[in-house]
Amino acid sequence: MNSNPKVPVYVISGFLGSGKTTVLLHMISHFRNIGKNPGIILNELGDENVENHLFEGQQVVELLNGCICCTIQDDLKTTLKGYINEEVDVLLIEGTGVANPLEIKDVLLDPLYLEHFELQSMISLVDASHYLEYQSFFNSSKEIRALLKEQVTSANILVLNKIDLVSEKELNKVEAKLADELDDHVPIYRTSFGEVPLELMLEKRFHVREVSHSHSTHELHHHHHHHIEATKLRVESPVKKDVLEKQLKKLSKHVIRAKGIIQLADDSRYFEFQYAAGQLRLNMIEKPDGLSPAVVLIGDKLEQDKVERFYKELTEQ
């Protein structure tokens, strides 16, 4: 069993034909060569994975007939639960070409899974030979353009593949368009045939800051990761619903989503909550064994003083 209680996770996304499976096979081969046991989650649109012969002898779970982001998101959660007690050293998730990787990340940032899995990086592939065509109003739909944007903006590293099929001039155009959508800190790696150095692929690029009540100020001010995208706050004491809602709304400029498991002060029951677009939704649950109540804030450039104030208001009632 992995000595680290959390299993590292890599998510590979990209539009149809961008080269995801080639990169995935490269990563699997690397892990097996160094004696690690990778778990693999493949998501396909049809009811059969036509490429499953490529994964013979591997520990693979196939999620068919849908994309992780919608019809089978519950299947992804069930699959992750199954991996909690499996002897895997690393987990590799490949979404369909039409999956929104932000939804995959959303599942991995659920407190139920944060205890067991540690997202390392969101790897997105772009087909350099078709990207500008897909961006064209004349050659693609609004849905395809929105999906491509989601796949690009979710990336912690972007692999610009199939550069052998385009001119340098066109390549520069593609990179300029991608740069408009990427944060400055996200690297673009040019390649052909999905050949990316493993040290680049496996670098930890996604960071979750964890804060507990006993020394929150120390933890908040001594983490120097740039671009922390999620903060997990352990909330041991019961919380008032109206206070939670009010404080989340105060953070709404910086928090895209929030989720968690809390105990309500009014009746001592446990609830799973989701917060998005200013709306708070609660769902009563049984207290999960061994899981401490927590709030996960997901956003960009969450200011430490604002997070600290949120935490204080929530816990000092």
Buried (B, 14 or more C-beta within 10 A) or exposed (E): EEEEEEBBBBBBBBBEEBBBBBBBBBBBEBBEEEEBBBBBBBBBBEEEBEEEEBBEEBBBBBBBEBBBBEEBBEBBBEBBEEBEEEEBBBBBBBBBBBBBBBBBBBBBBBBBBBBBBBBBBBBBBBBBBBBBEBBEEEEBEEEBBEBBEBBBBBBBBBBBBBBEEBEEEBBEBBBEBBEEBBEEEBEBBBBEEBEBEEEBBBEEBBBBBBBBBEEBEEBBEEBEEEBBBBBBBBBEEBBBBEBBBEBBEBBBEBBBBBBBBBBBBEEEBBBBBBBBEEEBEBEEEEEBEEEEBBBBBBBEEBEBEBBBBBBEBBBEE
